[in-house]
Amino acid sequence: MAEVARQAGVSTNTVFNYFPAKEDLFFDRQAEVEGHLAALVRDRAPGACPAEAVRDDLLAALRRDEPTLGLRPGAPRFWQVIGDSPALRAREREIGERAEAALATALAEHPPRSTGTSDGVGLPMAALVAGAVAGTYRAAVREVRRRIMSGESPQVARDAVASAALPAFGLLCSGLHATASPEQPPGDPEQ
């Protein structure tokens, strides 16, 4: 941190005011990333499936080469630095966990219509749905990373991930709109 401060011509305390930890220098957009999926759920059209809102945003981000997806030149080096650093890998996981927690809160406050309630869903259910949606999103981003790191062109990686995202998020959305009664779990002997 002291070296960064020297290079920037500011005091070490100034750097710490903006970046509480070294890893935060690397993940300078973490607050934006952590709140992104939750914002999509909160801002989706009435009646729209949360998984579709996330899917549509992912597809749009792929088309515009969103920097956080890593389709731009220099991304392989960025990911290599993360892969080589246990501290950066841990921070990346923390960012993903906070994004998922924010998504769970947004889902509890703005549930899918299929829950049949107007006052939200319980946090346990919202957390499970958030895990599925955020996990699918993270898997898509990891697949972009894997493909780019293996030397695939951004266009080929983009097309492959977009093609896989459509049915994957579709499955999540169809599950959210299932008409099965949540009162009795499958296999319950009283059915």
N, C-alpha and C positions, 0 to 999 in steps of 0.2 A: 504494500500500500504506500509505503514511503517512496518507493521508486516511481510509482504512478504520480504521486503528488509532485515529486521533483520534475518529472517530464511535463506535467501540466502547468507547472509554475504556481502551485497553490500549496497551502499547508496540508499536512496529513489529516488534521482535524476536518478540514473542508472536504476532503475525499470521503472520510467516514460519515460526514453529514449526509452525503448523497448515496453512498454505498456502504452499508453497515458491515459487510463481509467481503472478502476478496472475490468470492464466487459471484457476488452481485455485479462486479465489474464486467464479468463475462455474460451474465444473463440480464442485460440492462433493460429488457422489455418484459421482465417476469410479471410485473403487476398487470400489464395488458393481457398477457397470456393466461394468467390465473383467473381473470374475470371474464374472459371472452365467451366461453361456452355458456356460462350463467346468463350473460347479457343476451345471447341468442335466444335462450328459452324465455326470458322475461319479455323480450321485444317481438316474439313471433306473433303472427296473425292469430286472431281468435280461432280456436278449434284446430289449429295446425299442430301436427305431431312434433314433439320436441326433437325426436331423432331426425326427422326430415329437415328441421331448421338447421341442425348441426351439419347434416349431410350437404344441404344446399350451400351452406357457407364454405364447407371444405371444398366442394367442387368449384365454387367461384374463386377461392384462394388458389387452387391448382391452376386455373385458367390465367390468373393474373400474376403468377409466380410470387406469391406472398413470401416475403423474406423469412418468416418463421418456419416455413416448410422446407427451406433449403434447396430450392431448385436453381438458385443463382450461382454464378461462378464464385469460388471460394468456400462454398458450403462443405465440401469434403474435408477441408483443413479444419474448419470449425468443429465438425463432428469428430474428427480424429483427436483434437485436443480434449474434447469431452470424454471420449473413449479411453484416453490415456490417463485421465485424472479421476481417482476415486472420489475426491471432494466434489468435482463438477458433476459426476454421475449421481451422487447423492443429492446434490441441489436440484438437478433435473427431476429426480423422483419426487422431491418435496414440492416442486412447482406443480407437477402433475397431481399430487395428492390434494394440494390446496385448490387447484382448478376443479377437481372432482367434488370436493366439499362444497365449494361455491355453487356448482351445478346442482348438487343435492338440495341445497337451500332454495335455489330458484325453482326447482321442480316441486318442492313442498309448498311453496307460495303460489306457483302457477302450474297446477297439475294438468296432465292431459285430460281431455273431456271423458275419456273412457273409464275414468275412475268412478264416475257416477256421483262425485261429491263436488260441491261448490266451495267448500271451505278448506280445500287443500287435501293433501295426502299426508300420512304420517311420515316422519323423517326416516324410519327404517325402510319403508318402501321406496321413498325418494332416493335414499342412499344406494339401494340396490339398482334402481333404474339408472342413476347417475353413473354407477360403476360400469354398467353395460355400455352406455352411450359414450362416456369419456374413454373407456377402454377401447372401443372401436375406433374412436377418433385417434387416440395415441397409436394404435396398431397401424392405421393408415399412414400416419406421419413416420413411424418406424420403417414401414415398407418403402416409402419414398427414400428415406435415408439409406436403407440397405441397397436399394437399386442404384442410387447415385454413387455410393461408396464402392460398388462392384464395377463401376465404369459405364453404367447404362446412361444414355443421353437423357437430359431432363424431359424431353418430349415423350420418349418411350416410358419413362418412369411415371410421368403425369398421366398418360393414357391408361396404363395398367392399373394404377391405384384408383383412378376415377371409375374405371369399369368394375372394379371389385367393390368400391364403396357403395354403388347403387344398390346391389342386392343385400349387402351386409346391413346397411342402415334400414333398408326396406323390411328385413326380418325383424329388426328391433321395433319399427313402427307398427308392423302387423301384430306383434306381441302386445304392444301398448293398447291396441284397439281390439284385442280379443274380447269376446263376449263371455268367456268362462267366468263363473262366479268366484270371487276371491275368498268367499267365506269358508269354503271347504277345500283343503289341498287335494290334488289328485291322489288317488289311492287311499283316501280316508275310508275306513270301514263303514262309516255311517252313510255313505253315498247310496 
